């Protein structure tokens, strides 16, 4: 008799092979068998009519602080994720000298829009070195597995102090010291090294992330540690400026070390065809022995603009600033006053930079999100189009939308991956052979973006609901966020429902799978705010053979583990 049997479901096993009906048996935290009419289980789940898939492996999250207080790592835990990789984009909380705690919090707050007060109150600093951080994580019970990369920003500040924090040039001795810290971290179980090379990533004080301007000798000197040890992924977010030089060192590093170099690949409005060049370069690199891996998103990087969000079109307007301090209900009342409305709609607002000006005036890119949320809206659904049909100013339409639902409404502004007004570029990226799906940013951008639901969105939109273009096969969608993501980080023990593999899986009512609209809640430590997005349709989630969520509710089981480095495949 097996410990647990998932009986009679439609098994989509993560390998890309066709779905088939069958049972999945689990013993001792592993898949014991997959097939028809398997032996009975001490406990059985009836999966007839439901999908049975591996648990999702989300390789781009920022739970580095939240992991110390939230055993369920929500929202990701609600969406069937059973393994998360954090420590992306060069920011994290180890290594950390005691006098640098506040600075590291400010770095994460600025880059990832996570309330600093929540981090300050929630993090239990039980470490200084990265191996000590991993040991602290290992002691904490949780419902899903976690893996961590060592972040450049923390390493640079640890070695170079204020010189590192201010992005001064590293000396050869500095580079050697940073490489040694990364060597120790990888040996202890870090699954990679991450850095940021984009000016969009700044600390709360406005300073670029340490490492933003690091020269080739620094990134290669640190990155070669991965080749020396034969493990780990080099992850980065980059402006790719100059493009040829950035791509050159990435290819060189991946070819020299034999390790993957994964970088964010998104369409932007300023160079809307760049993503095709990046995919082509990744293919050329592969043909020459490199392992450049574009990390792509399943939908646009969409800003959620609202009166409780970090931004909205009227945020800097003098008429808004006069009442910005008021509680939401009182603020809504004040914003409905006729004279204040007139000023907001008719008078210009100062803008500190081009990005703020774009977000506050590009009403052709601003949409009601709707319920269920529509992440691929047509141009005629925009605020600008609505205003034209109604003979009103777009500012007036936007203001009315923001004030609806007593000021809780969120408007959708697809910032990246939407230059063409549809998802065709995203579809090409998702299906490219060198690409891996990621960039959910779970745990981050608490006041502006909520993309931790991407694993569910891959199923609902790409495999079932898309109307404005071709869909993707269900088996391909499952493979993309299970076996494919697991293999990027050498997690060879998960991501497929095969005998001997780790028993991480989801039972999904595919026809009723529904993502709810995002909502702002104030449930972080210190009553910090964050956007969350709930989902219906996950009948069960299993991690390490134990049922962790059932019909959307946590069971209380906390079988999650720390993933220390590469995980070997099960013995045949």
C-alpha positions in Angstrom: 0.0 0.0 0.0 1.3 3.4 -1.0 1.3 6.4 1.4 -0.6 8.6 -1.0 -2.2 8.0 -4.4 -3.6 10.7 -6.7 -6.2 8.7 -8.5 -7.6 9.0 -12.1 -6.3 12.4 -13.1 -5.1 13.7 -16.4 -1.3 13.5 -15.9 0.7 16.2 -17.6 4.1 15.0 -16.3 6.4 18.0 -17.1 8.5 16.3 -19.8 6.4 17.6 -22.7 4.9 14.3 -23.6 1.2 14.1 -24.2 -1.2 14.1 -21.3 -2.8 10.8 -20.3 -5.1 9.5 -17.7 -3.5 7.7 -14.8 -2.6 7.5 -11.1 0.4 8.9 -9.3 1.6 7.0 -6.2 3.9 8.6 -3.6 6.0 7.0 -1.0 8.7 8.6 1.3 8.5 11.9 -0.4 9.1 10.5 -3.9 7.0 9.5 -6.9 6.7 5.7 -6.6 4.8 5.0 -9.7 2.8 6.6 -12.5 0.2 4.5 -14.4 -3.2 3.0 -14.4 -4.8 1.0 -11.6 -2.0 1.4 -9.1 -2.2 -0.2 -5.7 -4.2 1.5 -3.0 -2.9 4.3 -0.8 -3.3 5.0 2.9 -4.7 8.3 1.6 -6.2 8.9 -1.8 -7.1 12.0 -3.7 -9.8 11.7 -6.4 -8.4 13.6 -9.4 -10.9 12.4 -12.0 -11.4 15.3 -14.4 -8.5 17.3 -13.0 -5.0 17.9 -14.2 -2.1 16.4 -12.2 1.2 18.3 -12.8 4.5 18.7 -11.2 4.8 21.6 -8.7 5.9 24.8 -10.3 9.6 25.8 -10.1 9.7 29.6 -10.0 13.3 30.8 -10.6 12.9 34.5 -10.2 11.6 35.7 -6.9 12.6 38.1 -4.1 11.5 36.4 -0.9 14.9 36.9 0.7 13.3 38.7 3.6 9.8 37.3 3.6 11.3 33.8 3.8 12.3 34.5 7.4 8.7 35.1 8.6 6.2 33.6 6.1 6.2 29.8 5.9 3.9 29.8 2.9 5.7 32.5 0.8 2.4 33.9 -0.4 1.2 34.7 -3.1 3.5 32.1 -4.7 2.4 29.3 -2.4 -1.2 29.9 -3.3 -0.4 29.4 -7.0 1.1 25.9 -6.9 4.7 26.9 -6.6 6.7 24.2 -4.7 10.2 25.6 -5.3 11.4 29.2 -5.4 14.8 30.6 -6.3 15.5 34.0 -4.6 18.5 36.3 -4.4 17.9 37.7 -7.9 19.1 41.0 -9.4 22.0 41.4 -7.1 20.1 42.2 -3.9 19.6 40.2 -0.8 20.5 40.0 2.9 23.8 38.0 3.1 26.6 38.4 3.7 25.7 41.2 6.2 27.8 42.9 8.8 25.6 44.2 11.6 26.2 47.8 10.8 25.0 47.1 7.2 21.5 45.8 8.1 19.7 49.1 7.6 21.6 49.8 4.4 20.7 46.3 2.9 17.1 46.9 3.8 17.2 50.3 2.0 18.8 48.6 -1.0 16.0 46.0 -1.2 13.3 48.6 -0.5 14.6 50.9 -3.3 15.1 48.1 -5.9 12.2 45.9 -5.2 9.6 48.2 -3.6 9.3 46.1 -0.4 8.4 48.2 2.6 11.6 48.9 4.6 9.6 48.9 7.9 8.3 45.4 7.1 11.8 44.1 6.5 13.2 45.9 9.6 10.5 44.4 11.8 10.2 41.0 10.1 13.8 39.8 9.5 15.5 37.9 12.2 19.2 38.6 11.6 20.6 35.2 12.7 23.6 35.3 10.3 26.5 37.3 9.0 28.1 35.1 6.3 26.1 33.5 3.4 26.6 30.0 4.8 25.2 31.2 8.0 22.2 32.6 6.1 21.6 29.3 4.5 21.8 27.6 7.9 19.2 30.0 9.3 16.9 29.2 6.4 17.3 25.5 6.9 16.1 25.8 10.5 12.9 27.5 9.5 9.9 25.3 8.7 7.9 26.2 5.5 5.5 24.7 3.0 7.7 24.8 -0.1 11.4 24.5 -1.0 13.6 27.5 -1.2 16.9 28.1 -2.9 19.1 31.2 -2.7 21.7 33.0 -4.9 24.4 35.1 -3.5 23.8 38.8 -4.4 26.5 41.1 -5.8 25.2 44.1 -3.9 25.6 42.5 -0.5 29.0 40.9 -1.4 30.4 44.2 -2.7 29.4 46.2 0.3 30.7 43.5 2.7 34.1 43.5 1.1 34.5 47.1 0.0 32.3 48.9 2.6 31.3 52.4 1.5 33.5 52.2 -1.6 31.5 49.2 -2.8 28.1 50.8 -1.9 29.1 53.9 -3.9 30.1 51.8 -7.0 33.8 52.7 -6.9 36.1 50.6 -9.0 37.1 47.3 -7.4 40.8 46.6 -7.0 42.3 43.2 -7.9 42.3 42.5 -4.1 38.7 43.4 -3.8 37.8 41.1 -6.7 39.7 38.2 -5.1 38.0 38.8 -1.8 34.5 38.9 -3.4 35.3 35.7 -5.4 36.3 34.0 -2.2 33.0 34.9 -0.5 31.1 33.6 -3.6 33.2 30.4 -3.6 32.3 29.8 0.1 28.6 30.5 -0.6 28.4 28.2 -3.6 30.2 25.5 -1.7 27.7 25.9 1.1 24.7 25.5 -1.2 24.0 28.9 -2.9 22.5 28.0 -6.3 24.2 30.9 -8.2 25.4 34.5 -8.2 23.3 37.5 -9.2 24.0 41.1 -10.2 22.2 44.2 -11.5 23.4 46.4 -14.4 20.4 48.5 -14.9 19.9 52.1 -13.8 16.3 51.3 -12.9 17.6 49.5 -9.9 18.4 52.0 -7.2 18.6 52.0 -3.4 16.1 54.0 -1.4 18.7 56.8 -1.3 18.8 56.9 -5.1 22.2 55.2 -5.5 22.5 52.5 -8.2 22.9 49.0 -6.9 26.5 48.1 -6.1 28.0 46.3 -9.1 25.9 48.3 -11.7 29.1 49.6 -13.3 31.4 46.7 -12.5 34.0 46.1 -15.2 34.7 42.9 -17.0 37.5 42.0 -14.7 35.1 42.1 -11.7 32.1 40.2 -13.2 34.4 37.6 -14.9 36.6 37.3 -11.8 33.6 36.4 -9.7 31.8 34.5 -12.4 34.7 32.1 -13.0 34.1 30.7 -9.5 31.1 29.0 -10.9 33.2 27.2 -13.5 35.9 26.4 -10.9 33.3 24.6 -8.8 31.3 23.3 -11.7 27.9 24.5 -10.4 25.7 27.5 -10.1 23.9 30.0 -12.4 25.0 33.6 -13.1 21.9 35.8 -13.2 21.6 39.4 -14.1 19.3 42.3 -14.9 20.9 44.6 -17.5 20.2 47.7 -19.6 22.4 46.0 -22.2 24.2 49.2 -22.9 26.3 49.0 -24.9 24.5 45.9 -26.1 27.4 44.3 -28.0 29.8 44.6 -25.1 27.3 43.2 -22.5 26.4 40.2 -24.7 30.1 39.6 -25.4 31.1 39.1 -21.8 28.0 37.0 -21.1 28.9 34.7 -23.9 32.5 34.6 -22.9 31.7 33.8 -19.3 29.2 31.1 -20.1 31.5 29.5 -22.6 34.6 29.6 -20.3 32.8 28.2 -17.3 30.2 26.0 -18.9 27.6 27.5 -16.6 24.4 29.2 -17.6 24.2 33.0 -17.7 20.6 34.0 -17.5 19.4 37.6 -18.2 16.1 39.4 -18.4 14.7 39.5 -21.9 11.8 41.9 -22.3 10.4 44.0 -25.1 10.7 47.8 -24.6 9.2 50.7 -26.4 12.4 52.5 -27.1 14.0 49.6 -29.1 11.0 47.3 -29.7 12.9 44.8 -31.8 15.8 44.3 -29.4 14.4 41.1 -27.9 14.7 39.4 -31.3 18.4 40.3 -31.4 18.9 38.9 -27.9 17.3 35.6 -28.8 19.4 35.4 -31.9 22.5 36.1 -29.9 21.6 33.4 -27.4 21.2 30.9 -30.3 24.6 32.0 -31.7 26.2 31.5 -28.3 24.7 28.0 -28.0 26.1 27.1 -31.4 29.6 28.2 -30.1 29.4 26.3 -26.8 27.9 29.1 -24.7 25.0 28.9 -22.3 23.3 32.3 -22.6 19.7 31.8 -21.3 17.2 34.6 -21.9 14.7 34.8 -19.0 11.3 35.8 -20.4 8.0 36.6 -18.8 4.5 35.1 -19.6 2.9 38.6 -19.7 3.9 42.3 -19.7 5.6 43.9 -16.7 2.4 45.6 -15.8 2.2 48.5 -13.3 -1.0 48.5 -11.2 -1.9 52.1 -10.6 -4.2 53.1 -7.8 -4.7 55.4 -4.9 -3.1 52.9 -2.6 -0.3 52.0 -5.0 3.2 53.4 -5.3 2.2 55.4 -8.4 -0.8 56.7 -10.4 -1.3 59.4 -13.1 -2.0 62.1 -10.5 0.5 61.3 -7.9 2.7 64.4 -8.3 -0.1 66.8 -9.2 -0.3 69.7 -6.7 -4.1 69.2 -6.3 -3.4 65.6 -5.3 -0.4 66.3 -3.1 -2.6 68.6 -0.9 -4.7 65.6 0.1 -2.3 62.7 -0.3 -1.8 62.4 3.4 -5.5 61.7 4.1 -6.8 58.2 4.7 -8.2 56.6 1.6 -11.9 57.2 2.2 -11.3 60.9 3.1 -9.0 61.2 0.1 -11.6 59.9 -2.3 -14.1 62.4 -0.9 -11.6 65.2 -1.4 -10.7 64.1 -4.9 -14.4 64.2 -5.9 -14.8 67.9 -5.0 -15.6 69.8 -8.2 -12.9 72.4 -8.1 -10.2 69.8 -7.2 -11.5 67.5 -10.0 -11.2 70.4 -12.4 -7.6 71.1 -11.4 -6.6 67.5 -11.7 -8.1 67.1 -15.1 -7.2 70.4 -16.7 -3.9 71.6 -15.0 -0.6 70.1 -15.9 1.5 68.2 -13.4 5.3 68.4 -12.9 7.2 65.3 -13.8 10.7 64.6 -12.5 11.8 62.2 -15.3 10.8 60.7 -18.6 9.4 57.5 -17.1 7.1 59.4 -14.7 5.9 61.6 -17.5 5.2 58.5 -19.7 3.2 56.7 -17.0 1.2 59.8 -16.2 0.3 60.8 -19.8 0.3 57.6 -22.0 -3.4 57.0 -21.6 -3.4 54.8 -24.7 -1.4 52.3 -22.5 -3.7 52.6 -19.5 -6.5 50.1 -19.1 -9.2 49.0 -16.7 -7.9 45.6 -15.5 -11.3 44.0 -15.1 -12.5 40.9 -13.3 -11.3 38.4 -14.4 -8.2 40.4 -15.1 -7.5 41.0 -18.8 -3.7 41.3 -19.4 -3.9 41.3 -23.2 -6.4 44.2 -23.8 -7.0 45.6 -27.2 -6.2 49.2 -28.0 -9.9 50.1 -28.0 -10.1 49.2 -24.4 -7.6 51.9 -23.3 -8.5 54.9 -21.3 -7.6 57.1 -24.3 -10.0 55.2 -26.5 -12.8 55.3 -23.9 -12.3 59.1 -23.6 -12.5 59.5 -27.3 -15.7 57.6 -27.5 -17.3 59.5 -24.6 -16.1 62.9 -25.8 -14.1 63.5 -22.6 -10.5 64.1 -21.6 -8.6 61.0 -20.8 -7.5 62.5 -17.4 -11.2 62.6 -16.5 -11.8 59.0 -17.4 -8.7 57.9 -15.5 -9.7 59.8 -12.4 -13.2 58.4 -12.4 -11.8 54.9 -12.7 -9.4 55.4 -9.9 -12.1 56.7 -7.6 -14.4 53.7 -8.2 -14.8 51.0 -5.6 -14.1 53.7 -3.0 -10.6 54.3 -4.3 -9.6 50.6 -4.4 -9.6 50.3 -8.2 -6.4 49.3 -9.9 -5.6 50.3 -13.5 -3.2 48.3 -15.7 -0.3 50.0 -17.4 1.8 47.4 -19.4 5.2 49.0 -19.2 7.3 46.3 -20.9 6.4 43.5 -23.4 3.5 45.5 -24.9 5.0 47.8 -27.5 3.0 46.0 -30.2 -0.2 46.0 -28.2 -0.5 42.2 -28.1 1.3 39.1 -26.9 2.8 37.9 -30.2 6.4 38.9 -29.1 5.8 37.2 -25.8 4.6 34.0 -27.6 7.8 34.0 -29.6 9.9 34.5 -26.6 8.2 31.7 -24.6 8.7 29.2 -27.4 12.3 30.0 -28.2 14.6 27.0 -27.5 17.1 29.0 -25.4 14.6 30.8 -23.3 13.4 30.0 -19.8 10.2 31.4 -18.2 10.7 33.5 -15.1 10.5 37.2 -13.9 7.5 36.7 -11.7 9.3 38.8 -9.0 7.3 37.0 -6.3 7.6 38.9 -3.0 8.8 42.1 -4.7 7.2 45.4 -6.0 4.7 45.2 -3.3 3.0 48.6 -4.2 3.1 48.5 -8.0 3.4 45.0 -9.6 1.8 41.7 -8.8 3.1 39.0 -11.1 3.6 36.1 -8.7 0.4 34.6 -10.3 2.4 34.0 -13.6 2.5 30.2 -13.1 -1.3 30.1 -13.0 -1.5 32.7 -15.8 0.5 30.4 -18.0 -2.3 27.9 -17.8 -5.3 30.1 -17.8 -4.3 32.5 -20.6 -1.8 30.6 -22.8 -3.3 27.1 -22.6 -7.0 27.9 -22.3 -8.3 31.5 -22.7 -6.3 33.5 -25.2 -8.4 35.1 -27.9 -6.1 37.6 -29.6 -3.7 35.0 -31.1 -2.5 31.4 -30.9 -2.5 29.5 -27.7 0.3 27.1 -26.5 -0.1 23.4 -25.9 -0.9 22.5 -22.3 2.0 20.1 -22.2 4.4 22.8 -23.3 3.1 25.3 -20.8 3.6 22.8 -17.9 7.0 21.8 -19.1 8.1 25.4 -19.3 7.7 26.0 -15.6 8.6 22.6 -14.2 11.3 20.5 -15.9 12.7 23.4 -17.9 13.1 25.8 -15.0 14.4 23.0 -12.7 17.0 22.0 -15.2 18.4 25.6 -15.5 19.5 25.3 -11.9 20.5 21.7 -12.0 17.5 20.6 -9.9 17.5 17.2 -11.6 15.3 15.7 -8.9 12.1 17.6 -9.6 10.0 19.1 -12.3 8.6 15.8 -13.7 6.2 13.1 -12.5 8.5 10.1 -13.0 9.4 7.3 -10.6 12.0 8.4 -8.2 11.5 12.1 -8.7 10.6 14.4 -5.8 6.9 14.2 -5.0 6.0 17.9 -5.7 2.7 18.2 -7.6 -0.5 20.1 -8.2 -4.0 18.8 -8.7 -5.8 21.4 -10.8 -9.5 21.9 -11.8 -8.4 23.3 -15.2 -11.8 24.4 -16.3 -12.4 26.4 -13.1 -8.9 27.7 -12.7 -9.4 31.5 -12.2 -7.1 34.3 -11.2 -8.7 37.0 -9.1 -7.9 40.7 -9.6 -5.0 41.9 -7.5 -5.8 43.6 -4.2 -3.9 45.8 -1.8 -3.6 44.4 1.7 -1.7 45.5 4.8 -0.5 42.2 6.2 3.3 42.6 6.2 5.1 43.1 9.5 4.4 46.6 10.8 1.1 46.6 8.8 3.2 47.0 5.6 1.3 47.0 2.3 1.5 44.6 -0.5 -0.4 43.6 -3.6 -1.7 40.0 -3.6 -3.5 37.9 -6.1 -5.6 34.9 -5.2 -6.6 32.0 -7.3 -9.4 29.4 -7.5 -8.9 25.9 -9.0 -6.0 24.4 -7.2 -7.6 21.3 -5.6 -4.3 20.2 -4.0 -0.6 21.0 -3.8 1.9 18.4 -2.6 5.5 19.2 -1.6 7.9 16.5 -0.6 5.1 14.0 -0.6 2.9 16.0 1.9 -0.3 17.8 1.2 0.4 21.5 1.8 -2.6 23.2 0.3 -6.1 21.8 -0.2 -8.8 23.8 -2.1 -6.7 26.9 -1.6 -6.3 26.5 2.2 -3.0 25.6 3.9 -3.1 22.3 5.6 -0.5 23.2 8.2 2.0 20.8 6.9 5.5 22.4 6.5 7.7 19.9 4.6 9.6 22.5 2.6 13.4 22.3 2.6 16.4 24.4 1.7 17.8 23.4 -1.7 21.5 23.3 -1.3 23.0 23.6 -4.8 22.6 21.1 -7.6 20.2 18.2 -6.9 21.1 14.9 -8.5 18.7 12.9 -10.6 17.2 9.8 -8.9 19.1 6.6 -9.5 17.6 4.5 -12.2 
